[in-house]
Amino acid sequence: MNKRKKGRPRNEEETTTLEVTGTERKLVAYLEDLYKMQGFGNSLSAIARGFIWKEVNRLIEAGRLRQR
């Protein structure tokens, strides 16, 4: 019998840590609101990462950034 893993495949891309300092309390409160609403990410970091990727992709599409 084959045992098949469920869920999405593991991300093999190397990651690093990005620390954001000096964040306004209002921004953190908005991220916490999104976390409570669910559907945006399973942590404040995941939510922020999603929004950063969305903007990076928009800038690539607009020709302001070179795609890597």
Buried (B, 14 or more C-beta within 10 A) or exposed (E): EEEEEEEEEEEEEEEEEEEEEEEEEEEEEEBEEBBEEEEBBEEBEEBBEEEEEEEBEEEEEEEEEEEE
